[in-house]
């Protein structure tokens, strides 16, 4: 078996299937709790989203970054910032 060919295919797949990066940031509704700042990855082709907040050590999953934003708006005044340009992420 040619393992170099397999390694090459996997390297290409890593680039082609890379997630789009984002951050969610803002303030908790209860201002005494401080700020919200976490990062996430939205995977291509509807494979879902993973978001983590290092302050709370919570990791959550949803279908899209926008759905995560809606979830986070329940607890705070937050915004979504895309960190990866969609043109950089190849589908």
Residue pairs with C-beta under 8 A, 6 or more apart in sequence:
15 90
16 90
16 91
17 43
17 44
18 44
18 89
18 90
19 41
19 42
19 43
19 44
19 84
19 89
20 41
20 42
20 44
20 65
20 82
20 84
20 86
20 89
21 39
21 40
21 41
21 82
21 83
21 84
22 39
22 40
22 41
22 42
22 65
22 80
22 81
22 82
22 83
22 84
23 37
23 38
23 39
23 40
23 80
23 81
23 83
24 36
24 37
24 38
24 39
24 40
24 51
24 65
24 68
24 69
24 72
24 78
24 79
24 80
24 81
25 35
25 36
25 37
25 38
25 78
25 79
25 81
26 35
26 36
26 72
26 76
26 77
26 78
26 79
27 34
27 35
27 36
27 76
27 77
27 78
28 34
28 35
28 36
28 75
28 76
29 75
29 76
29 77
34 55
36 53
36 55
36 72
36 75
36 76
36 78
37 53
37 54
37 55
38 51
38 52
38 53
38 54
38 55
39 51
39 52
39 83
40 49
40 50
40 51
40 52
40 65
40 68
41 49
41 50
42 48
42 49
42 64
42 65
43 49
43 50
44 89
44 91
45 91
46 63
48 61
48 62
48 63
49 61
49 62
49 63
49 64
49 65
49 67
49 68
50 59
50 60
50 61
51 59
51 60
51 61
51 62
51 65
51 68
52 58
52 59
52 60
60 68
60 71
62 68
62 71
65 80
65 82
66 80
68 80
69 78
69 79
69 80
72 78
